[in-house]
Amino acid sequence: MRAAFEMFDTVRIDHFRGFEAYWEVPGADTTAVNGEWVPGPGAALFEAITHALGPLPIVAENLG
C-alpha cells in the first residue's frame, strides 16, 4: 500500500468480498467443487494499514 500511494492519490481495491472470506480450492484440484469458504484478513488488515500509514483514501469495490 505504501508503494501504491507513492504513485496514486487514491487506491481502489477490487473484489473486496475476499477480505471478509474467500473460496479456497485445493491446488491439485481441477475444479472448484471441493472448495470451502475460509476467513479473510478482515478489518485487521485495514487497521494495520491505518496504523502504519495513517488514514488513507481507499475505495473498495465488490463485484460479486
Biopython code that builds the backbone (N, CA, C, O; Angstrom):
import numpy as np
from Bio.PDB.StructureBuilder import StructureBuilder

atoms = [
    (1, "MET", "N", (0.821, -1.181, 0.000)),
    (1, "MET", "CA", (0.000, 0.000, 0.000)),
    (1, "MET", "C", (0.872, 1.255, 0.000)),
    (1, "MET", "O", (0.543, 2.256, -0.636)),
    (2, "ARG", "N", (1.966, 1.184, 0.708)),
    (2, "ARG", "CA", (2.863, 2.352, 0.725)),
    (2, "ARG", "C", (3.310, 2.684, -0.698)),
    (2, "ARG", "O", (3.270, 3.845, -1.105)),
    (3, "ALA", "N", (3.731, 1.685, -1.445)),
    (3, "ALA", "CA", (4.186, 1.915, -2.823)),
    (3, "ALA", "C", (3.041, 2.411, -3.705)),
    (3, "ALA", "O", (3.243, 3.277, -4.556)),
    (4, "ALA", "N", (1.863, 1.875, -3.507)),
    (4, "ALA", "CA", (0.708, 2.313, -4.305)),
    (4, "ALA", "C", (0.424, 3.791, -4.065)),
    (4, "ALA", "O", (0.157, 4.531, -5.011)),
    (5, "PHE", "N", (0.477, 4.226, -2.810)),
    (5, "PHE", "CA", (0.187, 5.625, -2.507)),
    (5, "PHE", "C", (1.333, 6.561, -2.877)),
    (5, "PHE", "O", (1.150, 7.778, -2.890)),
    (6, "GLU", "N", (2.496, 6.023, -3.173)),
    (6, "GLU", "CA", (3.563, 6.861, -3.724)),
    (6, "GLU", "C", (3.268, 7.214, -5.181)),
    (6, "GLU", "O", (3.756, 8.219, -5.698)),
    (7, "MET", "N", (2.455, 6.366, -5.843)),
    (7, "MET", "CA", (2.133, 6.605, -7.252)),
    (7, "MET", "C", (0.744, 7.202, -7.470)),
    (7, "MET", "O", (0.525, 7.887, -8.469)),
    (8, "PHE", "N", (-0.193, 6.958, -6.561)),
    (8, "PHE", "CA", (-1.589, 7.347, -6.771)),
    (8, "PHE", "C", (-2.140, 8.087, -5.562)),
    (8, "PHE", "O", (-1.699, 7.874, -4.433)),
    (9, "ASP", "N", (-3.109, 8.960, -5.812)),
    (9, "ASP", "CA", (-3.766, 9.703, -4.734)),
    (9, "ASP", "C", (-4.806, 8.854, -4.014)),
    (9, "ASP", "O", (-5.025, 9.021, -2.814)),
    (10, "THR", "N", (-5.445, 7.946, -4.742)),
    (10, "THR", "CA", (-6.475, 7.056, -4.207)),
    (10, "THR", "C", (-6.206, 5.651, -4.721)),
    (10, "THR", "O", (-5.804, 5.477, -5.871)),
    (11, "VAL", "N", (-6.423, 4.652, -3.881)),
    (11, "VAL", "CA", (-6.231, 3.258, -4.292)),
    (11, "VAL", "C", (-7.583, 2.554, -4.262)),
    (11, "VAL", "O", (-8.325, 2.633, -3.283)),
    (12, "ARG", "N", (-7.879, 1.870, -5.351)),
    (12, "ARG", "CA", (-9.126, 1.109, -5.454)),
    (12, "ARG", "C", (-8.799, -0.372, -5.273)),
    (12, "ARG", "O", (-7.885, -0.902, -5.904)),
    (13, "ILE", "N", (-9.556, -1.023, -4.404)),
    (13, "ILE", "CA", (-9.381, -2.453, -4.158)),
    (13, "ILE", "C", (-10.571, -3.185, -4.761)),
    (13, "ILE", "O", (-11.710, -2.983, -4.341)),
    (14, "ASP", "N", (-10.306, -4.034, -5.745)),
    (14, "ASP", "CA", (-11.350, -4.849, -6.358)),
    (14, "ASP", "C", (-11.591, -6.105, -5.521)),
    (14, "ASP", "O", (-10.752, -6.496, -4.710)),
    (15, "HIS", "N", (-12.725, -6.714, -5.728)),
    (15, "HIS", "CA", (-13.078, -7.978, -5.077)),
    (15, "HIS", "C", (-12.935, -7.879, -3.558)),
    (15, "HIS", "O", (-12.342, -8.736, -2.904)),
    (16, "PHE", "N", (-13.496, -6.814, -3.039)),
    (16, "PHE", "CA", (-13.409, -6.532, -1.610)),
    (16, "PHE", "C", (-13.980, -7.664, -0.760)),
    (16, "PHE", "O", (-13.582, -7.841, 0.391)),
    (17, "ARG", "N", (-14.900, -8.419, -1.317)),
    (17, "ARG", "CA", (-15.522, -9.554, -0.609)),
    (17, "ARG", "C", (-14.462, -10.487, -0.032)),
    (17, "ARG", "O", (-14.651, -11.070, 1.036)),
    (18, "GLY", "N", (-13.357, -10.622, -0.739)),
    (18, "GLY", "CA", (-12.287, -11.517, -0.313)),
    (18, "GLY", "C", (-11.603, -11.121, 0.985)),
    (18, "GLY", "O", (-10.881, -11.932, 1.565)),
    (19, "PHE", "N", (-11.806, -9.910, 1.451)),
    (19, "PHE", "CA", (-11.218, -9.516, 2.725)),
    (19, "PHE", "C", (-12.022, -10.055, 3.903)),
    (19, "PHE", "O", (-11.501, -10.184, 5.011)),
    (20, "GLU", "N", (-13.290, -10.367, 3.659)),
    (20, "GLU", "CA", (-14.124, -10.955, 4.707)),
    (20, "GLU", "C", (-13.997, -12.481, 4.686)),
    (20, "GLU", "O", (-13.804, -13.103, 5.731)),
    (21, "ALA", "N", (-14.105, -13.075, 3.512)),
    (21, "ALA", "CA", (-13.939, -14.522, 3.330)),
    (21, "ALA", "C", (-13.702, -14.781, 1.852)),
    (21, "ALA", "O", (-14.089, -13.977, 1.004)),
    (22, "TYR", "N", (-13.073, -15.893, 1.550)),
    (22, "TYR", "CA", (-12.812, -16.240, 0.147)),
    (22, "TYR", "C", (-12.948, -17.744, -0.050)),
    (22, "TYR", "O", (-12.859, -18.520, 0.902)),
    (23, "TRP", "N", (-13.164, -18.141, -1.296)),
    (23, "TRP", "CA", (-13.348, -19.538, -1.663)),
    (23, "TRP", "C", (-11.981, -20.148, -1.906)),
    (23, "TRP", "O", (-11.296, -19.795, -2.866)),
    (24, "GLU", "N", (-11.588, -21.061, -1.037)),
    (24, "GLU", "CA", (-10.272, -21.704, -1.129)),
    (24, "GLU", "C", (-10.434, -23.084, -1.763)),
    (24, "GLU", "O", (-11.261, -23.887, -1.330)),
    (25, "VAL", "N", (-9.635, -23.343, -2.790)),
    (25, "VAL", "CA", (-9.693, -24.604, -3.529)),
    (25, "VAL", "C", (-8.331, -25.282, -3.416)),
    (25, "VAL", "O", (-7.308, -24.631, -3.625)),
    (26, "PRO", "N", (-8.293, -26.575, -3.090)),
    (26, "PRO", "CA", (-7.009, -27.284, -3.051)),
    (26, "PRO", "C", (-6.261, -27.132, -4.384)),
    (26, "PRO", "O", (-6.858, -27.266, -5.452)),
    (27, "GLY", "N", (-4.978, -26.858, -4.318)),
    (27, "GLY", "CA", (-4.180, -26.582, -5.517)),
    (27, "GLY", "C", (-4.162, -27.697, -6.535)),
    (27, "GLY", "O", (-4.061, -27.429, -7.732)),
    (28, "ALA", "N", (-4.256, -28.930, -6.103)),
    (28, "ALA", "CA", (-4.200, -30.063, -7.032)),
    (28, "ALA", "C", (-5.547, -30.337, -7.711)),
    (28, "ALA", "O", (-5.605, -31.091, -8.682)),
    (29, "ASP", "N", (-6.627, -29.732, -7.209)),
    (29, "ASP", "CA", (-7.946, -29.987, -7.796)),
    (29, "ASP", "C", (-8.075, -29.307, -9.158)),
    (29, "ASP", "O", (-7.513, -28.236, -9.386)),
    (30, "THR", "N", (-8.808, -29.932, -10.041)),
    (30, "THR", "CA", (-9.017, -29.365, -11.380)),
    (30, "THR", "C", (-10.304, -28.567, -11.483)),
    (30, "THR", "O", (-10.530, -27.891, -12.487)),
    (31, "THR", "N", (-11.159, -28.632, -10.456)),
    (31, "THR", "CA", (-12.370, -27.826, -10.398)),
    (31, "THR", "C", (-12.470, -27.212, -9.001)),
    (31, "THR", "O", (-11.680, -27.541, -8.116)),
    (32, "ALA", "N", (-13.426, -26.334, -8.812)),
    (32, "ALA", "CA", (-13.609, -25.677, -7.521)),
    (32, "ALA", "C", (-14.628, -26.384, -6.639)),
    (32, "ALA", "O", (-15.001, -25.862, -5.589)),
    (33, "VAL", "N", (-15.088, -27.579, -7.053)),
    (33, "VAL", "CA", (-16.149, -28.269, -6.327)),
    (33, "VAL", "C", (-15.763, -28.605, -4.884)),
    (33, "VAL", "O", (-16.640, -28.653, -4.021)),
    (34, "ASN", "N", (-14.511, -28.834, -4.603)),
    (34, "ASN", "CA", (-14.066, -29.190, -3.252)),
    (34, "ASN", "C", (-13.609, -27.984, -2.435)),
    (34, "ASN", "O", (-12.992, -28.131, -1.380)),
    (35, "GLY", "N", (-13.915, -26.809, -2.929)),
    (35, "GLY", "CA", (-13.521, -25.609, -2.208)),
    (35, "GLY", "C", (-14.370, -25.366, -0.972)),
    (35, "GLY", "O", (-15.385, -26.026, -0.752)),
    (36, "GLU", "N", (-13.933, -24.408, -0.177)),
    (36, "GLU", "CA", (-14.679, -24.030, 1.011)),
    (36, "GLU", "C", (-14.398, -22.562, 1.333)),
    (36, "GLU", "O", (-13.346, -22.023, 0.990)),
    (37, "TRP", "N", (-15.370, -21.930, 2.003)),
    (37, "TRP", "CA", (-15.182, -20.558, 2.448)),
    (37, "TRP", "C", (-14.255, -20.547, 3.653)),
    (37, "TRP", "O", (-14.446, -21.302, 4.606)),
    (38, "VAL", "N", (-13.250, -19.683, 3.601)),
    (38, "VAL", "CA", (-12.330, -19.513, 4.728)),
    (38, "VAL", "C", (-12.253, -18.022, 5.063)),
    (38, "VAL", "O", (-12.421, -17.177, 4.185)),
    (39, "PRO", "N", (-12.002, -17.707, 6.316)),
    (39, "PRO", "CA", (-11.948, -16.294, 6.713)),
    (39, "PRO", "C", (-10.807, -15.549, 6.024)),
    (39, "PRO", "O", (-9.705, -16.078, 5.876)),
    (40, "GLY", "N", (-11.084, -14.329, 5.611)),
    (40, "GLY", "CA", (-10.057, -13.449, 5.063)),
    (40, "GLY", "C", (-9.454, -12.602, 6.182)),
    (40, "GLY", "O", (-9.805, -12.780, 7.349)),
    (41, "PRO", "N", (-8.559, -11.691, 5.840)),
    (41, "PRO", "CA", (-7.896, -10.884, 6.861)),
    (41, "PRO", "C", (-8.818, -9.873, 7.541)),
    (41, "PRO", "O", (-8.523, -9.414, 8.645)),
    (42, "GLY", "N", (-9.920, -9.524, 6.899)),
    (42, "GLY", "CA", (-10.918, -8.645, 7.503)),
    (42, "GLY", "C", (-10.396, -7.276, 7.887)),
    (42, "GLY", "O", (-9.443, -6.755, 7.307)),
    (43, "ALA", "N", (-11.054, -6.714, 8.884)),
    (43, "ALA", "CA", (-10.733, -5.356, 9.327)),
    (43, "ALA", "C", (-9.307, -5.244, 9.864)),
    (43, "ALA", "O", (-8.718, -4.164, 9.828)),
    (44, "ALA", "N", (-8.751, -6.345, 10.361)),
    (44, "ALA", "CA", (-7.397, -6.302, 10.929)),
    (44, "ALA", "C", (-6.375, -5.791, 9.912)),
    (44, "ALA", "O", (-5.448, -5.066, 10.275)),
    (45, "LEU", "N", (-6.538, -6.163, 8.655)),
    (45, "LEU", "CA", (-5.601, -5.695, 7.624)),
    (45, "LEU", "C", (-5.681, -4.178, 7.477)),
    (45, "LEU", "O", (-4.655, -3.499, 7.425)),
    (46, "PHE", "N", (-6.895, -3.652, 7.409)),
    (46, "PHE", "CA", (-7.053, -2.214, 7.220)),
    (46, "PHE", "C", (-6.661, -1.437, 8.479)),
    (46, "PHE", "O", (-6.194, -0.302, 8.386)),
    (47, "GLU", "N", (-6.844, -2.034, 9.634)),
    (47, "GLU", "CA", (-6.368, -1.415, 10.871)),
    (47, "GLU", "C", (-4.843, -1.344, 10.873)),
    (47, "GLU", "O", (-4.270, -0.343, 11.305)),
    (48, "ALA", "N", (-4.188, -2.388, 10.397)),
    (48, "ALA", "CA", (-2.724, -2.397, 10.332)),
    (48, "ALA", "C", (-2.219, -1.354, 9.329)),
    (48, "ALA", "O", (-1.234, -0.663, 9.586)),
    (49, "ILE", "N", (-2.899, -1.250, 8.194)),
    (49, "ILE", "CA", (-2.517, -0.238, 7.198)),
    (49, "ILE", "C", (-2.664, 1.163, 7.796)),
    (49, "ILE", "O", (-1.774, 2.000, 7.652)),
    (50, "THR", "N", (-3.785, 1.410, 8.463)),
    (50, "THR", "CA", (-4.013, 2.718, 9.081)),
    (50, "THR", "C", (-2.983, 3.002, 10.158)),
    (50, "THR", "O", (-2.500, 4.129, 10.272)),
    (51, "HIS", "N", (-2.641, 1.995, 10.950)),
    (51, "HIS", "CA", (-1.628, 2.162, 11.996)),
    (51, "HIS", "C", (-0.270, 2.511, 11.386)),
    (51, "HIS", "O", (0.451, 3.360, 11.912)),
    (52, "ALA", "N", (0.074, 1.860, 10.285)),
    (52, "ALA", "CA", (1.389, 2.065, 9.661)),
    (52, "ALA", "C", (1.465, 3.346, 8.840)),
    (52, "ALA", "O", (2.491, 4.026, 8.836)),
    (53, "LEU", "N", (0.374, 3.675, 8.141)),
    (53, "LEU", "CA", (0.435, 4.772, 7.176)),
    (53, "LEU", "C", (-0.517, 5.926, 7.467)),
    (53, "LEU", "O", (-0.455, 6.960, 6.801)),
    (54, "GLY", "N", (-1.396, 5.761, 8.453)),
    (54, "GLY", "CA", (-2.395, 6.787, 8.738)),
    (54, "GLY", "C", (-3.636, 6.555, 7.875)),
    (54, "GLY", "O", (-3.665, 5.650, 7.040)),
    (55, "PRO", "N", (-4.650, 7.378, 8.086)),
    (55, "PRO", "CA", (-5.883, 7.232, 7.286)),
    (55, "PRO", "C", (-5.592, 7.513, 5.815)),
    (55, "PRO", "O", (-4.910, 8.482, 5.481)),
    (56, "LEU", "N", (-6.109, 6.666, 4.952)),
    (56, "LEU", "CA", (-5.832, 6.789, 3.525)),
    (56, "LEU", "C", (-7.120, 6.717, 2.704)),
    (56, "LEU", "O", (-8.091, 6.085, 3.120)),
    (57, "PRO", "N", (-7.126, 7.364, 1.541)),
    (57, "PRO", "CA", (-8.299, 7.293, 0.659)),
    (57, "PRO", "C", (-8.313, 5.981, -0.131)),
    (57, "PRO", "O", (-7.726, 5.885, -1.209)),
    (58, "ILE", "N", (-8.982, 4.990, 0.417)),
    (58, "ILE", "CA", (-9.091, 3.677, -0.217)),
    (58, "ILE", "C", (-10.543, 3.502, -0.649)),
    (58, "ILE", "O", (-11.464, 3.708, 0.140)),
    (59, "VAL", "N", (-10.735, 3.124, -1.899)),
    (59, "VAL", "CA", (-12.065, 2.852, -2.435)),
    (59, "VAL", "C", (-12.179, 1.344, -2.611)),
    (59, "VAL", "O", (-11.322, 0.721, -3.239)),
    (60, "ALA", "N", (-13.230, 0.760, -2.059)),
    (60, "ALA", "CA", (-13.447, -0.689, -2.157)),
    (60, "ALA", "C", (-14.588, -0.982, -3.101)),
    (60, "ALA", "O", (-15.630, -0.329, -3.050)),
    (61, "GLU", "N", (-14.397, -1.962, -3.962)),
    (61, "GLU", "CA", (-15.431, -2.386, -4.894)),
    (61, "GLU", "C", (-15.651, -3.878, -4.764)),
    (61, "GLU", "O", (-14.699, -4.658, -4.713)),
    (62, "ASN", "N", (-16.899, -4.263, -4.710)),
    (62, "ASN", "CA", (-17.239, -5.684, -4.647)),
    (62, "ASN", "C", (-18.163, -6.005, -5.811)),
    (62, "ASN", "O", (-19.316, -5.574, -5.837)),
    (63, "LEU", "N", (-17.661, -6.749, -6.753)),
    (63, "LEU", "CA", (-18.452, -7.080, -7.939)),
    (63, "LEU", "C", (-19.167, -8.409, -7.813)),
    (63, "LEU", "O", (-19.819, -8.835, -8.766)),
    (64, "GLY", "N", (-19.076, -9.059, -6.712)),
    (64, "GLY", "CA", (-19.719, -10.343, -6.630)),
    (64, "GLY", "C", (-19.925, -10.791, -5.251)),
    (64, "GLY", "O", (-20.465, -11.874, -5.027)),
]
sb = StructureBuilder()
sb.init_structure("model")
sb.init_model(0)
sb.init_chain("A")
sb.init_seg("    ")
for serial, (resi, resn, name, xyz) in enumerate(atoms, 1):
    if name == "N":
        sb.init_residue(resn, " ", resi, " ")
    sb.init_atom(name, np.array(xyz, "f"), 0.0, 1.0, " ", f" {name:<3s}", serial, name[0])
structure = sb.get_structure()
